[in-house]
Amino acid sequence: MQRLAAACEAIAGTTKKLLKTGIVADYLKSRTTDEAAVSAVFLSGRAFPAWEETTLQVGGRSLWQIVAELSGSDEGELTATYRRHGDLGAVAGEVLSERAGQGLGVLDVEATFRQIAAARGPSAKAAIVRDLISRATPLEAKYIVKIITGDLRIGLKESLVEEAIARAYGGTPADVQRANMLVGDISEALRLASEGRLAEAAMRMFHPLGFMLASPIESAEEGLSYFAEAAVEDKYDGIRAQAHVANGEVKFFSRTRDEITESFPELPDALAGLPQDAILDGEIVAWDYPAGRARPFSVLQQRLGRKRVSDKMLRETPVAFLVFDVLYAGRELVMDRPLRERARILDELLTTPRKTLNHRGHGGSQRRAPVQGALAFDAEQHAEERIAEASIIRAPVFRASSPEELEELFAAAQERGNEGLMIKDIDSPYTPGKRGKSWLKMKRELATLDVVVTAVEYGHGKRVGVLSDYTFAVWDGERLVNIGKAYSGLTDGEIAEMTQWFLDHTLEDQGFRRMVEPKIVLEVAFNNMMQSDRHESGYALRFPRIVRLRPDKSAEEADTIERAREIFEKQQA
Ligand code: AMP
């Protein structure tokens, strides 16, 4: 682990990508394949391979206490050090002291991470973490803490680790990247590369792939300026979901790659009968079945994050899965095919009659019953099947070749209660995890920013005693820079829930305010943007208001300073 940590220090010390990949490649080559495989996962900022659902679940507060305890530093010292680094790993590296006999192997660390993941309850986890850190050198501790918090902050993206694997073992970076995407495990990709078997990587179902993202546009003209032929769909206001269907089993994943199948028991069965195994991309929305249209996001919110969904909720707030893309079908990864072909494959998939559904009473069901509650009559069962079938809807695709047509579609989409439009390049491949100009989004707000909450304060008036004032930031490269502060927009219930979360995830209590783990994403609207030195970003927002929480987005997906600059410049023009 010491050598891995030393390599990380060297990587952090240069901004040159080629140098970074060179350091990683040299390090990997100097290790056994087992050690290199585990290291590749750590270097991607993870404790476990991406496809695994295993998580450490060690909170920032708990880590903070462990570092304080082992270093013997008091709260003030630690806070001062934290303020200098803004990163708990760096703090650990500085305040912990060297003792004889310390030092760990990467395989040791990996095995201990598995113990932490398996331990139940915060105190059992903390005991193992404490023991691990006490056995580590300060430099090792620095990177162990960083891996636990999920962010190395050394300017090393997973794509650079992929490049380094190609450099160390042969194969092209594209081959390594493809293998990593298919198996969802960079350690497995490394093993395949080391054996010259990258071409044999096969799709591992039920690990979520990256989602293709869209860039915002400000006008209809801009919407048609990047490509020749546009496919236009309504922008539904729900949550993005990727459905994996294989051998009659179905799972849904959110954009943060969490499995969300349980929250939507009415969806899996309709997909289980697809004629082929497939990975589909779409949006889950609250659906008004009689009217055949989406209901507002606030309605869907009642369905989110539930493990158990009551019959009443299923009846009163049914959802539908609006499918707009296909990534994998019939043993073939189709992401590289142009949208026009994927659309055809998707149409075919969804119109071919489904196989018999895995309903209760039909025998051979691999999943639990899709809809809860006892069914007395066959007639009801049929009704249930019909709803399940109807809940998978191919998102309608329109064409527009002039800004006027686009404006018309936009108005019609809003008329249907949708957020706006998605404008897609019909010749573009599906690029997971990338925000390019092949998918464009046209929304109603002048502009909103997705921001990360970095600090919170207690409110005033009726908000005394709850953490309701949020300072938020956007990304400037690898750093978060504050851009504003907002007080209003959330409901009392949401504020109460967030207060508890922030109390549990405080990094530093400064009395009047708390620095918190930068994990919560908000969508904020504002009237306009000003240049200002009030915040680190150099911008400030006028009349900022919280539009909503974005639990479906991870902090990494929040907006960047470039995006803020773009909005600022557009508004000046
Ligand atoms: P935003 O969340 O504002 O960045 O907008 C992008 C999101 O719009 C996607 O991640 C999807 O969740 C959602 N969306 C709604 N309808 C569509 C659609 N037809 N195509 C792609 N994304 C859509």
Boltz pocket constraint, residues with backbone or C-beta under 6 A from the ligand:
constraints:
  - pocket:
      binder: B
      contacts: [[A, 212], [A, 213], [A, 214], [A, 233], [A, 234], [A, 235], [A, 236], [A, 237], [A, 238], [A, 239], [A, 240], [A, 241], [A, 282], [A, 283], [A, 324], [A, 395], [A, 422], [A, 441]]
      max_distance: 6.0
